[in-house]
Amino acid sequence: MMQQILILDFGSQYTQLIARRVRELNVFCEIHPFTHAPQLADRADLRGVILSGSPCSVREDGAPNPDLSAFLGNVPVLGVCYGAQLLAFQQGGEVLPSTIREYGRARLTHLNQHHPLLAGMHLDSPVWMSHGDTIKTLPAGFLVLAGTPDVAVAAYQIEGQPTFGIQFHPEVTHTHEGKLLLKNFVVDICGCEQSWTPEHFVDSAVAALQTTIGPTDQVILGLSGGVDSSVAALLLHRAIGPRLHGIFVDNGLLRQEEFTSVLKAYEGLGLNVTGVDAAAEFYAALAGISDPEGKRKAIGRTFIEVFDREAHKVEGARWLAQGTIYPDVIESVSVKGPAVTIKSHHNVGGLPELMNLKVVEPLRMLFKDEVREVGAALGLPEEILHRHPFPGPGLGIRILGDITPEKVDLLQRADAVFINLLKERGLYEHVWQAGAMLLPVQSVGVMGDERTYERVVALRAVTSVDGMTADWAHLPYEFLAEVSNKIINQVRGINRVVYDISSKPPATIEWE
């Protein structure tokens, strides 16, 4: 039985980061909304509970206030920020608006260095605060463990039980010794073994797949050339061999020569993959559509039609495999419910219902960086393992306006110059995602003695951890000049190149 830590989510922007830090300790953990607390308390694999922060105040009506009595005294509990305030508030402590609000760095000027939770930490250690309330008075039986110049209760323990609260955020890098505190709690106090490794995941996932999928069942998987679907394919291939049938659809909106290169890579891995050239169908479906959502829906609808047609050629298909990863799972059961739709999801839904297949999602408990670690353990080639994310609609949402084969060819060539130079100059691995956008404008230029009136391309490159937020990549001016010069000289039809320096938020990574 796999030991695990349970994280109860109260809506904090940092909740996923807590999980990532715990997993970096090679300890498995899951995030659940606080509303799930009652049905989670008797899990045999549970070794400890972490209560997340929250944008709410414990003093306001309707604030999260679950019954935690089943956990307290039975398993170790660590309340972080709101979680710490909630534990104190429920026991009769006084939580009031902070006289001086602490947002940002603070220092621990009082610290019980002999306490197991804080062992190894140092006085004046920087911590990250983000709260508008403070614990003014602790209930009887609560012991203060740490404080800052402005917050007397920065950490505490309930006497006689392994229940703790900390006002700061140990999961962010600004708390210099935060990972040490989490290790003290998860490993030393909860007693978790640090055995959840990529190799362990591969072994357990393969065994689970072999148990779940029938001995003659055939499984269909839509491949994209990206890391998620490719790692899912390798796991399934290891579990069921040639009974996995991969389908890779060329929608005519891939990068230059990507269809051929990805199929070749899959062939080298021994995967059973069928390549489908459906570019003409997608172009026909997109004809005359300029609206971004209209294009996404046309691409999604056509993909489902093509994929369903190809899947029906596989006899005995019982399962549809998907490369769903943990952030998608968390979002589907978010404390606040489904997020407001900014744009249709890059991935195409609706397939399981249409095809009447059972769904298998071998990566549903992994974060993106963990997927890459598992891929490395499975021997996935570098060109796929560290490939930048690429949207499902492909260049269809990087061409502003309507889609034509001529525009796709133009953008493919410009994009290839950009991506290839990033790789040649050693910058590709320092960028989370990059690509070129074809704008629906033309500009005047001069080439030789001739006046030109040609298209404009915008280059986009961002740095990020998971794509939820992103900063524009500060690429060297000399490199940008080289890219611009090469695109204008080599791609006939483009005479101007610009660079996007917008961050997310307020902008999105893709332009549509």
N, C-alpha and C positions, 0 to 999 in steps of 0.2 A: 504494500500500500504506500502511495506516494504522500509524504508529509507536505503540508502546505500552510501558507499564511492567507488569511481572508482579509481583504480590504473593503470596508464598507464606505461607499461613496456618498458624500453629502453635497456633491456638485462642484467641487473645487477644480480649478483649471490644472492643478498639479497632481490630481489623483493618478493618472497614467504614469506620471514620473515616479511616484512612490513604487508602483509595481515594477517599473523598469529597474529601479535601484535594488529592490529585493531580488529580482531575478539575476542581476549582476553578481549577487552573492551565491549563485547557483542553488537558489531555493525557489520552488514553485509557489506562485501566488495567483489568486483570482480576485477580480474586482466585481462587486455586486452592489446594486442600489441598497441604501439603508433600509428600504421597505422590505427587503428579502431577509432581514436579520432573523426573524422567528424560525424560519424553516432551515437555517444554516447552522444553528447552534449545536446540533447533535451529530455533526459530521465526524466520523471516526478518524479521518485524516487531518483534522484541524489541530494545529499547534499554536496558533496565536492570531490575534485580530488587531488590525490597524484602522483607526477611525480617521477619515480624511478631513481636510479643511472644507470650507463652504463660503459662498458669497453672502450667506444669511447671518443674522444675529440670533443667538439663543433667546434673546428677549422679545423678539417680534412674533406676532401671531402667525401661525402656520409654519414656523421654522421646523426643520427636521428634529424629531424628538422620539426616536424608537426606544422600545424596552430592551435594555442591554443586560438585564439581570441574569439571563441564561449564560452569558459569557463571563461576567465579573466573578472572580474568585475561582473559576473553573479552568480558564485558559488565560495566558498573559494577554493584556490589552494595552495598546499604545494609542492615545488620543493626540492628534496633531492639530494645532491651532483651534479650529472650531470643535474638533473632537475633544480636545483638552477642556475647553470651556463647557461643553455639553456634559462631560462627566462630573465636573465640579457643580454645575448648575442643577443637575438632577439630584445631587446629594445635599442640596441646600446651600451651596456656596453663592457668593454674590458676584455677578458679572455685570460690569457697568461700561458705558462708553469711555474710551481711553481719554485721559486728560491731554496727553500728548500722543497722537496717533503714530504708531510705528510701522512705516512702510519702507523696507529696504534694510540695509546692513545695521546690525547692532553687535555688541560684544558682551560675552558672559563675564560679568565682574564678580559673580558669586557662583561657585560650582563645587558640588560634592564629588570630588574626583575618585573617591573610594567606592562610590555606588556602582553596582553592576551595569546600570544603564549608561552611565557616563564614564566608565573606566577608560583611561587612555586619553581623554579629552583635556584641554589646557585652559587655564584662566585667560581671559581676553580673546578666546576663540571667536572668530566672526560667525554670526548666524544671520539668517534672513527672516525678517518679520514681514507680515502682511495681514494686519488686522486692525479693526476699528474699535473693538471691545477689549477689555482686559479683565482678568480675574482679580477682583478687589479683595475678597475674603474667601479663604478656603474653608470647606466644611471640617468639622472635627475629625481627627484621624488622618488628615492629609498632611504629608511632609514635604516641605519645600526642598528641592534639590539644586535649583539654579535660578539666577536672576540677572537682569541687565540694569544699567543705570535708570531706565524708565519703567521697567516691568519687574516688579518684585517676584512674581511667580512665573518664571520662564520654563520651569520643569518641576514636576511633583510626583509623588507616589502615594497611593492609598495604603496606609499602614496595614500590614498583615496579609496583603494580597498582591499578586504581580500585575497591578494596574497602574499605568503611568500616563502622564499628560505632559506635552511640551508645547509651548506657545509659538516656537519658531518652526521653520520648514527644513527638515534634515535632507529632503530629497533633492533640493536645488544645489547647484555647485557653489553658490555664494555662501552656503553654510559649509565651511571648510572641513569640518570633522563630522558632517552629517552622515556620511556613509559608515563611519566608525560607530556612530550611535545606532544606526539601523542594524549593523552587524552584531553589536552587543545585545540588541533586543531579539533579533531573529535567530541567531545562532546560539548565543550563550544563555539567554533567558528562556526562549521558546524551545531550545534544544533541537533545532532543525539541522539535519545533515546537509552538507553542501554538495549534493549529488545530482542536481538537476542540470545536466550538461547537454550540449548538442548530441553527443553520442548516445546518451541515455534517452533523449527524446526520440531519436531515430529508432532505437530498439523497441521502445514502448509503442510508438506510433505504428510501426510495421506489424507488431503483434496484434494491436487493436484492429488494424485494417483486415488482417487475415481472419480474425474472429468475426468481424462485422459483415464482411462481404462473402457471400456464398461461394462454394468451391468451383462452381461453373459460371457464376455471374460475370457478365461483361460490364466494364465501366467506361464511360465516355468523359473526356476532359477537353475543354476548349483551351488551347494553348495560344499564348500571345508573344512569346519570346522574352517576356519579363521574368523576373526572379520568382515571383509568387507562384505562378502557374507551373514554371519549370521545376521548382523544388517539390511542389505537390506531385508532379508527374514522376519524379525520381523516387519519392517515397512509395507511391502506388506501384510503380514498376518493380521495386524491390519486394513489395508484398505479394503481388499477383502476376507479375511478368507480362506476357503478351496479351493477357485479358484486359489490359488497359489500352484504350483506343484514343489517341490524341488527334484532335482536329485543329488545324491551323489555317484560319481563313485570311486570305489576302483581300482586304476591302478596297485596295487601290489607294489607300491613304497611309501606307507605311512609309518608313524612311527609305532612302535610295538603296536598292538591292537587299533590303532587309528580309524579304520573303525567302529568297534563295539562301542567304547566309544562315538564317535561323533554322531552316529545314536541314541544312548540312550539319549544323551543330547538334541537332536532335538525333540525326542519323548516327553521328559519332558516339552518342550516349546509348545507342541500342534501343531507343524508344520506338514504339509502333505509332507513327504519326502520318496522317494524311494531309497533304497540302491542297487547299482549294482556292483556285484563282477565280474570285468572284467580283473583280474590279468593275466590270461592265455593269453588273447588277446594281452595285452601290452608286455608280455615276448616274445611272438611269433614275434611281430613287431620289437622288439629290438634285436633279436638274431643276434649275430655277429657284432653289431655296436659299435664302440669304440669312434668315433669322437663326441665331445660334441654337435655340431650343428646338426649332424645326429641323435643323440639321442633325442634332443629337438623336431626336426621335426617329428620323428617317434611317440613320445609320443603325440604331438599335433594332428597329423593326426588321430591316433587311438582314442583319446579322442573325436574328432569331430564325428567319425563314431559311437562310442558307445552312445554318448549323443544324436545324431540325431535319432538313432534307438529308444531309450527310449522315446524321446520327441514325436515321432509320435504315441505313444500309448495314448497320452492325446488328447481327442476329444475337439474341439473348441479352441485350442491354437491359440492365436492371438499375444501374446507378449513374448519376451525373455528379462528377467530381468538380469542386470549385476551389479556387485559391483564396477563399475568405481568410483574413487574418484578424488578430484580436481587436485592434481598434474598431473594425467594422462590427464585431460582436458587442463590444462595450457600447457603441453608439446606439445599437438597436434596443438596448435596455437601459438607456441613459436615465439618470435621476429626473432630468427635465423633459423626458420624452424625446421623440425624434427631432433632430435639429431642423431649424427653418431651412427650407430648400433654397440654396443660393443658385444652384444649377443642377440639372439632372446628373446623377452619379455616372462616373466614367464607365463603370462596369454595367453590363446589360443584365437586367433582372427579367423574371417572367419565364425563364426556360424550364425550371422544374415543374411548374403547373402545366405548361403546354405539353411537355413531353411525358408526363405521368411517370417520372422516375424518382427514386429515392435519392436524397442528396448526401454526399460524403464530403467533409471538409477537413482534411488532415492537418491544416495549418491554423485552425480557428483559435488556438490558444497562444499563438506566437505574435510578438511584435516584429516590425520590419527588420530590425537589426538581427533578431533571433532567426528569422527566416534565412538571412544570408549566412549566419553561422551554421545552420543546419545544412544549407546548400554546400558550404565548403566541406562539411563532414561527409557529404554524399558524393563529392567529386565534381560538382557543377563547374563548367569552364568559366574562367575569369570574365570573358566577354559577356556572359549572361549574368553571372553572380553579381557583378558591380555595374551592370547596365543601369543607366538613369531611368527613373519612372517615365512611362510614356502613356498618354491617355488612350482609353479605348477607342474614341472616335478619331484618334490619330491626327493627321494633318488637316482633317476636316474642321477642327476647331482652331487651327493655326492659319487658316486662310480666311480672312475676314471678308464676308460677302459670299456669293455663290461659288460652287465648286465646278471646275472643269479639269479635264485631264491635262490641259496646257498649264494651268495654274499649279497643279500638283507637281508636274515635272519641274517647273521653275523653282518652287519651294524646296523640292527634294534636293536639287543641285546646290542651292544656297545653304541649306541646312547641313549637307554633307561637308561642305567646306568648313563650316563652323565647328561641327563635332570632330572632324578629323584633325583640325588644328588644335583643338583642346587636348586631344590625345597626344599628338606629336609634341606639344610643348609642356606635357606633364601637368596639365591643369584639370583634366577630366575628373580625376578622383577627388579633387578639392571642391567640386561643384556637385550639388545634390541633383539638379535638373537643369537642362539647357536645351534650347531649340530656337529656330527662326520662325517668325510670323510674317506672312505676306499681307501687306496692308492694301485696302481698297482705294488707294490714291496713287497718282503719278506725279512725278516732279521733273522739272527742267534740269538738264545737265549738259555738259560739254565733253565730248570724247574726240580727241584730235581737233579737227576744225569743224566738226559737225555738232549741231544742237540735237540733244536727245530729249525725249519725253517718255520716261519709262517708270517702272514700278519701284516701290520702296519696301525694303525688308527691315523688320525690327528684330534685333537679337535679344534673347532673354536668357539669363543665367542666374540661379539663386542658390543660396546655401540654406540648409535646413536640417532638422533631425528626422521629422516625420511628415513634413508637408503641411502640418496644421498652421504653422507660422513659417515665414521665410524672409530672408533679407537678400537684396540684390547682391550678386557676387562682384566684388571689387577686382575685376580682372585688370591686368596691367594695360596701360594706355598703348604701349607698343604692340601688345598682342591684338587689341581691338583694331588698331590701325592696319595690322597685317591682314586680319580677317576681312575688314572692309575692302581693302585694296584687292584682295584675291577674289572676293565675290563679284565686285564690279567688273573686274577684268575677265573673269572666266564664265560668268553667268549672263549671257546676253538677254536683255530684257529688264535688268535691274541696274539702276544708276545711283541709288542712294541707300546707305545703311545707317540705321540709328540703333542706340543701345538703351534698353529699358532699365531705369534705376528706381522702379517702384517696389516697395516691400509689401508683404502680405501679413496682416491687413495694412492698408485699406484695399490694395489691389489683390487680385488672385494671381496664381502662377501662370495659368493659361489666360489668353486674351478673350476667349469665349467659353 
